[in-house]
Amino acid sequence: MKEYLLLLRGGKPAASKTEEENKAEMQDWGIYMGNLAKNGQLAGGLPLVSVGAVVSSAGTTNEAVTSATEGIVGGYLIIKADSFEQAIEAARACPHIANEGNIEVREIAPMPAM
């Protein structure tokens, strides 16, 4: 199996939803993560805090971000899959899609021997 990085972008922030909607989403996440683990596909993943820094040759800029900002990465998963297509199917099943987010799927390249 190869490893794939799922970058979770956008989505409705928890503050914009009712308590019941947030509870239902957390239950969906529990089922999703449990299924990945049961199938031996879950390698890791966590949400990200909303404050970060952008580092470039121009310097470092601290930025506050929100999960509703398009393009902002709010979390990540590392999964195992037999193919890119299987990784895409795993991403399609993620509750983040139903939360109006999108997921970038990238294969993790092995480090070349030195």
Secondary structure as GFF3:
##gff-version 3
##sequence-region A 1 114
A	DSSP	beta_strand	2	10	.	.	.	ID=ss1
A	DSSP	three_ten_helix	14	16	.	.	.	ID=ss2
A	DSSP	alpha_helix	19	38	.	.	.	ID=ss3
A	DSSP	beta_strand	42	47	.	.	.	ID=ss4
A	DSSP	beta_strand	51	56	.	.	.	ID=ss5
A	DSSP	beta_strand	59	64	.	.	.	ID=ss6
A	DSSP	beta_strand	73	81	.	.	.	ID=ss7
A	DSSP	alpha_helix	84	92	.	.	.	ID=ss8
A	DSSP	alpha_helix	95	98	.	.	.	ID=ss9
A	DSSP	beta_strand	101	107	.	.	.	ID=ss10
###
